[in-house]
Amino acid sequence: MTKQFTQNDLIRYIYQEMKEVEQELLVQALHSDDSLMEEYIELLSTIEQVDQIQLQPSASVVNAIKDMAHSTGLQRV
């Protein structure tokens, strides 16, 4: 009986959180199961896109923080 790998298993594989034996089984499954391979590639793409996101606060948030700091008497360090 072959193991059915889940999306969680693929994520564990991507982040190298699997034991070696389980990794080998997953690699074999990736070679033989096109839909699993497709899901794996999609996850890699998604992770790459998330890693490229640069989060910055909006100007209004920055100004609100500055106004609050100024109104409470906090000084620059």
Stockholm file with secondary structure:
# STOCKHOLM 1.0

chainA/1-77         MTKQFTQNDLIRYIYQEMKEVEQELLVQALHSDDSLMEEYIELLSTIEQVDQIQLQPSASVVNAIKDMAHSTGLQRV
#=GR chainA/1-77 SS CCCCCCHHHHHHHHTTCSCHHHHHHHHHHHHHCHHHHHHHHHHHHHHHHHHHCCCCCCHHHHHHHHHHHHHTTCCCC
#=GC SS_cons        CCCCCCHHHHHHHHTTCSCHHHHHHHHHHHHHCHHHHHHHHHHHHHHHHHHHCCCCCCHHHHHHHHHHHHHTTCCCC
//
